Amino acid sequence: MIFQSFNLLPRMTLQENIELPLRLAETNRAIACALVNRPKILLADEPTGNLGSATGEAIHTLLREQSQLGMTMVMVTHERALAEHFADRLAIMGDGKLLPTSSGKGFAQ
């Protein structure tokens, strides 16, 4: 929720207030910690691996919005369908090696 006024809980620190909705939504607070300083480059290793599909898609949408604001993002995922939907470019690995790529739809496949 985004309130018109701050509505912070006075017995909690600022960090605890920020983490509270993430905990209630069972979202890993590491995502908020990574984004709070608006880094130029974000490295994400399976950021939605422990989340349900709806929450995972919402996180991917949030990360896509951040990349559209100029943040470069390198993400590792085993979910190829989500990667194809959200990524600007793909690099596919198999057996520990980068697989040959071909161009199409802006993706390196």
Secondary structure as UniProt FT lines:
FT   TURN            10..11
FT   HELIX           14..24
FT   TURN            25..26
FT   HELIX           29..35
FT   TURN            36..37
FT   STRAND          41..45
FT   TURN            47..50
FT   HELIX           53..68
FT   TURN            69..70
FT   STRAND          72..76
FT   HELIX           80..86
FT   STRAND          93..94
FT   TURN            95..96
FT   STRAND          97..98
FT   STRAND          103..104
FT   TURN            105..106
FT   STRAND          107..108
//
